């Protein structure tokens, strides 16, 4: 397989100018700079700024603008939010520890679409967003809390590091960060990556709440061996919670069954595309 130099970039670190020029001349590649986009997400050895997450926010806004939000009933907006918009964010949550400001911006987009059908329209919300994200049994609409979902992905990364799962990234973590240590005693330094700092913070959070590293290991081992998925257990630990309600079947029974509307929206989009 031949490599196309015009579509390839090479990145350097601690390389002398003369050596760099020699490599560029030999390979025919152009020198790249950070951050760059790979599989739709920004990659950088440095801390990503909030502005680097703008492609994600823009993608959410474009999706909403492509729908005729004001003509969708509330149940339709709820189903599109859960099935489409959350799906766009899920991939990023699995890779990054999202900054608080980005989480607030995503939540703002979600709230505006759910209550008004638009992107930036502001109106008085009927209920605080943390209650909207509660399970139906607790009076919510079963939407994901972004921060809690992000933490549950980090918990999965922590557990994979503990198990020494066979992946390139896990092997690199053990070689670069752990070496002669284990994940439960390792520390994060000023120069550590934001992702590593977040994983260590989450590890300390679970140790604090369950008394010791052995308590945390026992907890996550139970998540990994139970009938429900690990992510579901982790999310339930970090999400907002409230007391169960007795009226969820009466009030919320029909709100979330709008899948037929999704097919209608998809068919309408296809027809609009074909008519252009």
Backbone bond lengths (Angstrom), bond angles and torsions (degrees), N, CA, C in turn:
res aa  C-N    CA-C-N  psi(-1)  N-CA   C-N-CA  omega(-1)  CA-C   N-CA-C  phi
1 X - - - 1.469 - - 1.528 109.28 -
2 X 1.313 115.95 127.27 1.464 121.14 178.92 1.533 110.50 -88.64
3 X 1.312 115.53 142.62 1.465 121.79 177.31 1.519 108.60 -94.30
4 X 1.324 116.18 132.67 1.460 121.66 179.12 1.532 108.72 -86.57
5 X 1.352 118.20 108.34 1.471 119.93 -177.59 1.526 113.69 -60.77
6 X 1.332 116.80 -31.11 1.463 119.60 -178.12 1.525 112.41 -70.19
7 X 1.342 116.53 -18.35 1.463 120.56 179.95 1.533 111.32 -108.89
8 X 1.318 116.40 12.69 1.465 120.23 -175.88 1.524 110.86 -120.53
9 X 1.302 115.60 147.47 1.456 122.40 177.15 1.517 108.60 -127.70
10 X 1.316 116.31 153.32 1.452 121.31 176.10 1.521 108.97 -127.35
11 X 1.345 116.05 138.12 1.458 121.87 -175.88 1.526 109.16 -115.90
12 X 1.326 116.08 138.03 1.460 121.63 -175.16 1.522 110.93 -116.59
13 X 1.334 113.43 154.05 1.457 120.03 171.32 1.526 108.13 -147.77
14 X 1.315 115.50 123.22 1.467 122.82 179.50 1.532 110.23 54.59
15 X 1.310 116.03 57.06 1.461 122.36 176.92 1.524 107.88 -123.60
16 X 1.289 117.30 134.38 1.464 120.70 -179.62 1.523 110.20 -65.93
17 X 1.333 118.28 149.93 1.472 121.25 -179.42 1.526 113.29 -55.08
18 X 1.333 117.56 -40.75 1.459 119.61 -178.41 1.527 111.60 -67.85
19 X 1.329 115.59 -40.89 1.468 120.02 177.83 1.524 110.63 -65.31
20 X 1.336 115.48 -39.27 1.459 120.72 179.18 1.530 110.76 -61.26
21 X 1.323 117.05 -47.86 1.467 121.19 180.00 1.520 110.75 -61.30
22 X 1.320 116.74 -38.17 1.460 120.50 179.46 1.529 111.02 -63.63
23 X 1.322 116.25 -43.61 1.475 120.30 179.79 1.521 110.66 -65.35
24 X 1.335 116.99 -44.40 1.461 120.62 -179.96 1.525 110.88 -61.93
25 X 1.326 116.53 -40.46 1.471 120.73 -179.74 1.532 110.39 -66.28
26 X 1.332 116.38 -41.29 1.466 120.44 -177.23 1.523 112.05 -69.60
27 X 1.330 116.54 -42.19 1.472 120.24 -176.58 1.518 113.05 -83.79
28 X 1.318 117.28 -29.24 1.453 120.07 -174.19 1.516 112.96 79.29
29 X 1.344 117.00 7.94 1.455 121.32 179.63 1.528 110.20 -82.66
30 X 1.337 114.54 160.28 1.463 120.93 170.58 1.526 108.38 -94.96
31 X 1.324 115.91 152.37 1.459 119.63 176.91 1.521 110.04 -78.91
32 X 1.318 116.50 131.49 1.451 121.34 178.55 1.514 111.58 -95.96
33 X 1.308 115.40 166.59 1.472 120.47 177.78 1.523 108.78 -135.42
34 X 1.307 115.29 153.33 1.465 121.89 179.73 1.525 110.31 -92.05
35 X 1.362 115.64 151.92 1.467 126.58 -7.98 1.526 110.87 -79.32
36 X 1.313 116.30 155.25 1.456 120.91 173.29 1.528 108.01 -126.18
37 X 1.306 115.85 163.11 1.466 120.95 -174.99 1.517 110.22 -99.85
38 X 1.320 115.98 130.39 1.457 122.31 176.96 1.522 108.48 -136.39
39 X 1.339 116.13 125.06 1.464 122.08 -176.06 1.529 111.15 53.76
40 X 1.328 115.32 35.17 1.463 120.56 173.93 1.503 116.09 85.48
41 X 1.356 117.95 -1.01 1.460 119.50 -178.70 1.530 109.67 -123.00
42 X 1.325 118.13 150.62 1.472 121.09 179.96 1.525 111.02 -77.61
43 X 1.320 116.16 138.59 1.462 121.93 176.96 1.516 109.31 -121.55
44 X 1.326 116.03 138.39 1.454 120.26 -179.15 1.525 109.24 -161.15
45 X 1.327 118.40 145.05 1.471 120.13 174.15 1.521 111.76 -77.26
46 X 1.330 116.79 -5.93 1.461 121.76 -178.55 1.532 109.25 -108.45
47 X 1.294 115.51 169.15 1.464 120.49 178.96 1.521 110.12 -64.21
48 X 1.326 116.21 128.78 1.457 120.19 178.88 1.527 109.65 -75.76
49 X 1.312 115.91 137.29 1.455 121.46 175.41 1.524 109.77 -81.91
50 X 1.311 115.88 162.46 1.470 119.77 178.23 1.515 110.92 -58.85
51 X 1.344 117.15 -32.54 1.464 120.66 -179.11 1.521 112.23 -65.55
52 X 1.334 118.36 -22.69 1.459 121.37 179.75 1.526 112.17 -72.44
53 X 1.326 116.59 -12.90 1.462 120.65 178.12 1.533 111.51 -94.16
54 X 1.319 116.89 5.57 1.461 120.23 -179.08 1.528 113.45 -60.54
55 X 1.358 120.68 -33.24 1.476 118.43 176.33 1.523 112.80 -58.88
56 X 1.327 117.20 -37.05 1.464 120.37 177.62 1.515 110.65 -65.05
57 X 1.340 116.90 -47.74 1.464 120.76 -179.72 1.523 110.76 -62.84
58 X 1.329 116.13 -39.87 1.469 120.71 179.76 1.521 110.74 -64.95
59 X 1.326 116.35 -39.05 1.463 120.25 178.68 1.527 111.36 -63.60
60 X 1.324 117.02 -40.63 1.468 120.60 177.48 1.521 110.83 -63.07
61 X 1.331 115.59 -44.12 1.465 119.60 -178.90 1.522 111.74 -66.07
62 X 1.327 117.24 -39.00 1.464 120.33 178.56 1.523 111.31 -63.52
63 X 1.320 116.60 -39.24 1.468 119.75 178.76 1.519 110.87 -61.60
64 X 1.331 115.50 -44.36 1.469 119.70 -178.68 1.519 110.46 -66.86
65 X 1.328 116.26 -41.30 1.468 119.37 179.84 1.517 111.85 -65.55
66 X 1.345 117.00 -24.85 1.461 120.56 178.46 1.516 113.03 -76.74
67 X 1.323 117.24 -14.79 1.455 121.19 177.42 1.527 108.62 -99.65
68 X 1.304 116.11 152.58 1.468 119.78 176.16 1.524 106.18 -90.42
69 X 1.352 114.31 77.20 1.452 119.95 -170.73 1.518 114.79 -55.87
70 X 1.323 116.90 -36.55 1.463 118.17 -175.32 1.522 112.23 -70.33
71 X 1.342 117.53 -15.15 1.457 121.00 179.38 1.526 112.39 -98.75
72 X 1.322 117.50 0.87 1.455 121.29 178.38 1.523 109.62 -92.77
73 X 1.307 115.67 136.83 1.458 118.71 174.78 1.528 108.80 -72.91
74 X 1.312 116.12 166.41 1.457 120.83 -176.70 1.527 111.34 -57.10
75 X 1.334 117.20 -42.50 1.469 120.23 -178.85 1.521 111.20 -62.71
76 X 1.330 116.74 -35.26 1.459 120.48 178.35 1.515 111.76 -67.38
77 X 1.328 116.80 -43.23 1.471 120.54 178.01 1.524 110.40 -63.59
78 X 1.321 116.23 -39.05 1.462 120.57 179.51 1.528 110.79 -62.65
79 X 1.326 116.90 -42.97 1.467 119.91 -178.55 1.525 112.06 -70.63
80 X 1.332 117.28 -37.96 1.465 120.41 176.05 1.525 111.08 -65.82
81 X 1.309 115.70 -38.25 1.460 120.66 177.81 1.523 110.24 -62.05
82 X 1.315 116.02 -47.33 1.460 120.66 -176.90 1.537 111.95 -70.87
83 X 1.326 117.37 -40.41 1.460 120.83 -171.58 1.519 114.12 -88.37
84 X 1.345 117.02 -32.65 1.467 120.51 -173.27 1.524 111.82 -108.31
85 X 1.323 117.21 -57.31 1.462 120.25 -174.04 1.520 112.25 -66.22
86 X 1.329 117.09 -40.37 1.456 118.85 177.53 1.527 111.10 -66.95
87 X 1.335 116.31 -32.83 1.459 119.50 177.95 1.514 112.38 -63.03
88 X 1.329 117.39 -35.52 1.463 121.41 178.94 1.527 111.63 -66.01
89 X 1.317 116.03 -33.51 1.470 120.60 -176.53 1.525 111.63 -83.62
90 X 1.332 116.39 -26.61 1.458 121.25 -172.85 1.529 113.05 -55.34
91 X 1.321 117.03 -43.77 1.463 121.54 -177.64 1.524 111.04 -61.64
92 X 1.328 116.42 -41.63 1.467 121.13 179.68 1.525 110.79 -67.36
93 X 1.339 117.18 -38.32 1.457 120.78 -179.80 1.520 111.72 -63.47
94 X 1.317 116.30 -28.78 1.456 121.37 -178.18 1.531 112.23 -77.83
95 X 1.340 116.99 -16.07 1.464 121.62 -174.38 1.525 112.26 -108.01
96 X 1.337 116.36 -41.09 1.458 121.20 -171.47 1.524 111.51 -114.82
97 X 1.313 114.01 157.26 1.452 120.72 162.70 1.522 106.05 -92.71
98 X 1.317 117.23 103.43 1.455 120.85 -171.73 1.529 111.47 -68.96
99 X 1.339 117.70 134.66 1.472 120.39 175.22 1.534 110.63 -61.65
100 X 1.315 115.42 151.57 1.468 120.41 -178.43 1.522 111.76 -57.38
101 X 1.340 116.75 -39.38 1.460 119.30 -177.81 1.522 111.28 -65.32
102 X 1.324 117.70 -34.71 1.465 121.26 177.87 1.523 110.35 -69.88
103 X 1.333 116.66 -40.46 1.465 120.32 176.86 1.523 110.17 -60.43
104 X 1.331 116.42 -41.31 1.473 119.56 179.09 1.530 110.89 -65.62
105 X 1.330 117.49 -38.20 1.461 120.12 179.62 1.526 111.42 -67.31
106 X 1.322 116.91 -41.85 1.466 120.50 177.57 1.521 110.05 -62.89
107 X 1.333 115.87 -45.23 1.464 120.25 179.91 1.521 110.89 -61.80
108 X 1.325 117.32 -38.37 1.463 120.88 178.38 1.529 111.05 -62.88
109 X 1.329 116.70 -42.26 1.473 120.63 177.36 1.521 110.06 -61.78
110 X 1.328 116.07 -44.91 1.460 120.33 179.35 1.526 111.44 -60.62
111 X 1.325 115.46 -46.91 1.470 119.59 -177.79 1.523 111.49 -61.96
112 X 1.328 116.27 -46.26 1.458 119.10 -178.56 1.519 111.60 -62.03
113 X 1.335 117.04 -40.22 1.461 119.24 179.95 1.525 110.90 -68.02
114 X 1.325 117.27 -42.92 1.467 119.40 -177.52 1.521 111.87 -63.67
115 X 1.342 117.20 -44.38 1.460 119.99 -173.85 1.521 113.28 -86.22
116 X 1.339 118.53 -28.32 1.471 119.64 -174.21 1.519 113.77 -123.29
117 X 1.335 118.47 -19.54 1.456 120.04 -176.80 1.514 113.03 86.98
118 X 1.347 118.29 -0.21 1.457 121.54 -179.22 1.511 111.64 -114.23
119 X 1.345 114.67 -173.21 1.455 120.51 -178.78 1.516 111.22 -95.93
120 X 1.311 116.54 -49.26 1.467 119.92 -172.91 1.521 113.25 -117.29
121 X 1.307 117.33 5.77 1.456 118.87 178.06 1.522 109.04 -67.31
122 X 1.306 116.22 133.46 1.463 119.98 179.19 1.518 109.31 -109.08
123 X 1.289 116.02 139.12 1.447 121.87 177.31 1.521 107.56 -154.60
124 X 1.277 116.67 162.76 1.458 119.96 178.86 1.519 109.54 -70.14
125 X 1.324 116.24 120.06 1.462 120.59 179.06 1.523 109.37 -67.70
126 X 1.322 115.20 144.49 1.456 119.56 -179.35 1.524 112.04 -73.31
127 X 1.341 115.97 -22.95 1.456 120.12 -178.38 1.523 108.15 -156.35
128 X 1.324 117.83 149.81 1.459 121.60 179.48 1.532 110.13 -60.12
129 X 1.341 116.21 144.83 1.461 120.84 -173.22 1.522 112.27 -63.09
130 X 1.333 118.22 -32.91 1.462 119.50 -179.42 1.525 111.25 -63.39
131 X 1.337 116.88 -27.72 1.463 120.13 176.85 1.522 111.04 -79.31
132 X 1.326 116.98 -32.44 1.463 120.87 176.48 1.527 109.96 -62.07
133 X 1.334 116.92 -34.75 1.462 121.74 -176.18 1.526 113.44 -82.23
134 X 1.310 118.09 -2.06 1.458 120.00 178.39 1.526 110.57 -71.01
135 X 1.335 118.19 157.13 1.471 120.77 172.69 1.526 110.39 -62.25
136 X 1.318 116.18 158.68 1.456 119.90 179.51 1.526 111.93 -58.87
137 X 1.336 116.17 -35.38 1.459 119.82 -178.94 1.520 112.39 -64.83
138 X 1.354 116.31 -18.67 1.467 120.51 178.83 1.527 111.32 -107.56
139 X 1.324 116.23 13.64 1.466 120.62 174.82 1.506 115.21 92.65
140 X 1.338 119.16 9.05 1.459 121.93 -179.81 1.513 112.77 -100.49
141 X 1.320 115.64 -169.65 1.464 121.84 -179.13 1.529 112.35 -110.55
142 X 1.326 116.90 12.26 1.475 122.25 173.11 1.529 112.49 62.80
143 X 1.338 116.48 37.43 1.459 120.69 170.78 1.531 108.77 -93.22
144 X 1.327 116.28 155.04 1.457 119.76 -179.69 1.520 111.00 -79.19
145 X 1.321 115.74 136.12 1.456 121.93 166.98 1.529 106.48 -78.28
146 X 1.343 116.82 120.91 1.453 121.45 -171.65 1.536 111.66 -60.28
147 X 1.304 117.32 -46.20 1.465 119.99 -177.75 1.519 111.07 -64.08
148 X 1.325 117.43 -44.02 1.466 120.62 179.79 1.520 110.76 -64.83
149 X 1.326 116.76 -37.93 1.467 120.42 178.13 1.523 110.47 -65.89
150 X 1.322 117.15 -40.35 1.459 121.32 177.92 1.535 109.95 -62.20
151 X 1.324 117.38 -42.44 1.462 121.19 -179.92 1.526 111.44 -66.97
152 X 1.325 117.29 -33.16 1.466 119.06 179.19 1.525 110.82 -68.91
153 X 1.334 118.05 -34.00 1.462 120.73 174.53 1.527 110.34 -66.73
154 X 1.325 117.06 -40.06 1.464 120.43 177.46 1.526 110.69 -63.95
155 X 1.337 116.55 -36.43 1.465 119.94 177.12 1.522 110.91 -63.03
156 X 1.315 116.16 -37.25 1.464 120.04 177.51 1.528 110.58 -66.23
157 X 1.333 116.77 -39.01 1.459 120.03 176.59 1.531 110.51 -63.74
158 X 1.317 116.04 -42.11 1.466 120.95 178.01 1.527 110.56 -59.02
159 X 1.313 116.60 -44.38 1.463 120.58 -178.78 1.529 111.35 -68.18
160 X 1.328 117.42 -37.94 1.466 120.55 177.29 1.530 111.16 -63.84
161 X 1.345 116.10 -38.03 1.464 119.44 176.88 1.526 110.04 -65.61
162 X 1.328 116.52 -40.73 1.464 120.78 177.86 1.524 110.78 -60.88
163 X 1.331 116.91 -41.26 1.465 121.09 -178.14 1.523 112.50 -80.15
164 X 1.345 116.38 -9.70 1.466 121.60 -173.71 1.525 110.56 56.37
165 X 1.332 115.22 48.31 1.463 120.88 179.60 1.523 109.98 -54.72
166 X 1.315 115.03 146.09 1.461 120.44 -174.74 1.522 110.65 -81.31
167 X 1.316 115.98 85.94 1.456 121.49 173.47 1.524 107.91 -143.26
168 X 1.316 115.97 157.06 1.465 120.32 -177.45 1.519 110.54 -60.52
169 X 1.340 116.73 -42.13 1.456 119.82 -176.86 1.534 111.39 -66.63
170 X 1.329 116.80 -41.99 1.468 120.15 -179.94 1.526 110.04 -64.40
171 X 1.314 117.29 -41.81 1.467 120.09 178.06 1.528 110.86 -63.57
172 X 1.332 115.94 -37.94 1.469 119.65 178.15 1.528 110.80 -65.67
173 X 1.328 117.08 -41.33 1.478 120.85 178.17 1.520 110.60 -59.67
174 X 1.331 116.85 -44.56 1.461 119.84 -179.55 1.533 111.17 -66.50
175 X 1.320 116.70 -33.22 1.464 119.89 179.68 1.530 112.06 -76.84
176 X 1.328 116.71 -41.33 1.462 120.47 -172.10 1.522 112.58 -89.23
177 X 1.350 117.92 -45.10 1.464 121.26 -174.20 1.528 113.67 -96.36
178 X 1.319 117.38 -36.16 1.458 119.23 -171.22 1.528 113.41 -97.17
179 X 1.329 116.16 -54.00 1.471 120.38 -179.65 1.529 110.42 54.09
180 X 1.336 118.12 -100.25 1.472 120.13 -177.13 1.528 112.25 -97.59
181 X 1.333 117.03 14.47 1.462 121.19 -179.57 1.519 110.30 -113.43
182 X 1.332 114.83 174.35 1.460 121.36 170.98 1.529 107.58 -114.93
183 X 1.313 116.44 162.57 1.467 120.84 -174.57 1.532 111.50 -61.87
184 X 1.343 118.37 -26.24 1.459 121.08 -174.40 1.527 112.66 -80.57
185 X 1.326 117.56 -10.34 1.463 120.17 178.76 1.524 112.41 -121.69
186 X 1.324 117.72 -5.91 1.467 121.38 -178.86 1.524 110.01 -69.70
187 X 1.307 116.06 161.99 1.462 121.15 -179.72 1.520 109.84 -127.64
188 X 1.307 115.50 164.38 1.460 121.99 175.54 1.520 108.56 -107.49
189 X 1.306 116.47 140.33 1.458 122.13 -179.01 1.527 110.01 -111.97
190 X 1.287 115.54 172.16 1.464 120.78 -179.66 1.526 111.56 -57.79
191 X 1.317 116.45 -35.56 1.465 120.70 -177.66 1.520 113.31 -86.66
192 X 1.337 118.19 -2.47 1.466 120.97 -179.66 1.522 110.40 -67.74
193 X 1.322 115.89 156.60 1.459 120.54 -179.69 1.524 110.19 -69.52
194 X 1.341 118.24 153.77 1.467 120.78 177.38 1.523 112.86 -57.94
195 X 1.340 116.95 -35.58 1.464 119.90 179.04 1.523 110.75 -64.73
196 X 1.344 116.44 -44.27 1.460 119.76 179.46 1.530 110.89 -64.05
197 X 1.311 117.24 -41.36 1.467 120.85 178.14 1.529 110.43 -60.90
198 X 1.328 116.58 -39.96 1.467 120.22 -179.51 1.522 111.26 -67.91
199 X 1.339 117.21 -38.71 1.463 120.59 178.37 1.527 110.33 -65.22
200 X 1.329 117.55 -41.55 1.465 121.02 178.22 1.524 110.67 -66.27
201 X 1.340 116.97 -39.53 1.471 120.62 177.05 1.527 110.23 -60.93
202 X 1.333 116.51 -44.66 1.459 119.92 -179.38 1.524 110.60 -66.02
203 X 1.336 117.26 -39.00 1.463 120.74 176.78 1.527 110.40 -58.91
204 X 1.333 116.80 -45.94 1.466 120.52 179.99 1.524 111.24 -65.06
205 X 1.333 116.05 -33.70 1.475 120.98 178.63 1.527 110.12 -63.00
206 X 1.335 116.72 -46.28 1.465 119.48 -179.00 1.528 111.23 -69.55
207 X 1.332 117.30 -37.40 1.469 120.02 178.03 1.523 110.31 -63.42
208 X 1.332 117.03 -41.16 1.459 121.30 -179.94 1.530 111.21 -63.07
209 X 1.346 116.18 -39.35 1.458 119.84 -176.07 1.528 113.15 -82.81
210 X 1.335 117.38 -19.81 1.467 119.26 -177.10 1.519 112.54 -120.53
211 X 1.352 116.82 15.79 1.446 121.67 166.45 1.506 116.78 88.44
212 X 1.326 118.00 -33.21 1.463 120.12 -177.01 1.515 109.26 -166.51
213 X 1.329 115.03 172.06 1.456 118.65 176.94 1.525 110.75 -64.36
214 X 1.338 117.08 -30.85 1.457 120.41 -179.71 1.534 110.86 -70.17
215 X 1.336 115.53 -33.89 1.459 118.79 174.57 1.517 111.85 -65.48
216 X 1.344 116.79 -40.69 1.455 121.18 178.00 1.520 111.35 -65.76
217 X 1.330 116.29 -41.33 1.473 120.49 179.14 1.522 110.43 -64.09
218 X 1.339 116.48 -42.50 1.464 120.06 178.82 1.521 111.20 -63.25
219 X 1.340 115.45 -40.50 1.464 120.51 178.58 1.526 110.92 -60.09
220 X 1.330 116.75 -52.26 1.464 120.37 -176.11 1.519 112.00 -71.63
221 X 1.321 116.70 -29.32 1.462 119.46 174.94 1.523 110.50 -63.29
222 X 1.334 115.91 -39.03 1.460 119.93 175.83 1.518 112.21 -65.18
223 X 1.324 116.80 -38.43 1.460 120.30 175.99 1.523 110.88 -61.38
224 X 1.310 116.06 -38.97 1.462 121.28 -173.39 1.523 112.54 -76.71
225 X 1.335 116.75 -22.95 1.463 119.39 -175.77 1.522 113.55 -107.28
226 X 1.316 117.42 -4.43 1.453 120.48 -177.90 1.514 112.59 -78.57
227 X 1.317 115.40 177.42 1.462 121.05 -179.82 1.520 111.08 -70.77
228 X 1.323 116.65 -38.24 1.466 119.88 179.17 1.519 110.13 -79.99
229 X 1.323 115.60 161.17 1.452 120.19 -177.98 1.529 110.87 -73.42
230 X 1.323 114.85 153.41 1.462 122.16 178.55 1.520 110.78 -53.14
231 X 1.340 116.47 -46.13 1.456 120.71 -175.45 1.521 111.89 -62.11
232 X 1.316 116.37 -36.03 1.466 120.18 -179.88 1.523 110.75 -65.20
233 X 1.326 116.58 -43.96 1.463 120.38 178.08 1.531 110.69 -64.21
234 X 1.335 116.09 -44.71 1.465 119.96 -178.68 1.524 110.35 -62.32
235 X 1.332 116.92 -43.55 1.462 119.92 -179.06 1.524 110.75 -62.26
236 X 1.310 117.02 -40.75 1.465 119.75 -179.58 1.520 112.33 -64.38
237 X 1.338 117.14 -24.91 1.462 120.06 177.01 1.521 110.90 -73.06
238 X 1.325 117.27 -38.72 1.466 120.96 -171.47 1.528 113.86 -96.22
239 X 1.308 118.88 -18.07 1.466 120.79 -174.25 1.524 111.84 -73.59
240 X 1.354 116.56 159.13 1.468 119.47 170.33 1.527 109.36 -63.14
241 X 1.298 117.19 150.23 1.466 120.65 -179.96 1.520 109.89 -138.12
242 X 1.315 115.01 159.87 1.461 120.99 179.28 1.523 107.93 -150.86
243 X 1.311 115.61 175.87 1.467 120.11 -179.44 1.525 110.17 -72.27
244 X 1.327 117.88 146.81 1.468 120.97 176.21 1.524 111.10 -61.05
245 X 1.329 115.97 150.44 1.462 121.08 177.24 1.521 108.82 -114.47
246 X 1.311 115.71 158.43 1.470 120.47 -177.19 1.517 112.44 -98.15
247 X 1.339 117.10 -6.24 1.463 119.70 -171.82 1.530 113.37 -110.31
248 X 1.343 118.22 12.58 1.463 119.28 -172.42 1.529 112.34 -64.00
249 X 1.325 119.59 -36.96 1.454 120.70 -179.90 1.518 111.75 -69.96
250 X 1.330 116.67 -32.14 1.456 120.85 -177.53 1.522 111.33 -73.39
251 X 1.333 116.93 -46.25 1.459 121.37 -173.22 1.521 112.31 -87.22
252 X 1.335 117.96 -39.17 1.460 121.55 -169.86 1.523 113.70 -103.68
253 X 1.319 117.37 1.97 1.457 119.78 -173.40 1.510 114.53 -57.77
254 X 1.352 117.95 -40.52 1.461 120.50 -174.77 1.515 113.54 -101.15
255 X 1.316 117.41 -6.64 1.462 120.04 -173.86 1.520 111.77 -67.82
256 X 1.309 117.09 -34.09 1.462 119.89 -170.36 1.521 113.44 -98.61
257 X 1.323 119.65 4.67 1.462 120.78 -178.93 1.516 109.82 -102.63
258 X 1.310 116.32 76.41 1.465 120.90 -177.88 1.521 111.61 -126.84
259 X 1.343 118.46 30.04 1.457 120.91 -176.71 1.525 112.02 -66.55
260 X 1.334 116.51 -29.89 1.463 118.38 177.96 1.517 110.97 -62.20
261 X 1.334 116.67 -32.29 1.461 120.60 179.41 1.528 110.96 -68.09
262 X 1.325 116.60 -32.24 1.462 119.82 177.11 1.518 111.13 -60.96
263 X 1.351 116.16 -42.74 1.458 119.48 178.49 1.522 110.56 -64.44
264 X 1.325 116.11 -36.18 1.458 120.14 178.13 1.522 111.16 -63.92
265 X 1.344 116.74 -44.32 1.464 120.81 179.30 1.518 110.90 -63.48
266 X 1.365 116.01 -42.58 1.460 119.74 -179.98 1.526 110.95 -63.45
267 X 1.340 116.68 -42.78 1.464 119.88 179.49 1.516 111.43 -65.95
268 X 1.345 116.61 -37.40 1.462 120.82 179.36 1.518 110.41 -65.66
269 X 1.346 116.97 -38.49 1.462 120.77 179.21 1.518 110.74 -65.44
270 X 1.352 116.30 -39.94 1.452 120.04 179.36 1.530 110.48 -64.51
271 X 1.344 115.77 -43.02 1.464 119.37 -179.52 1.521 110.79 -63.93
272 X 1.346 116.60 -40.60 1.462 120.32 179.60 1.524 110.32 -65.02
273 X 1.338 115.96 -38.38 1.462 120.14 -179.99 1.518 111.49 -68.09
274 X 1.340 116.43 -38.96 1.460 120.87 -178.25 1.533 111.86 -71.86
275 X 1.324 116.16 -25.68 1.464 119.71 -177.68 1.513 112.81 -81.61
276 X 1.360 116.85 -10.71 1.460 120.12 -179.16 1.532 111.36 -78.03
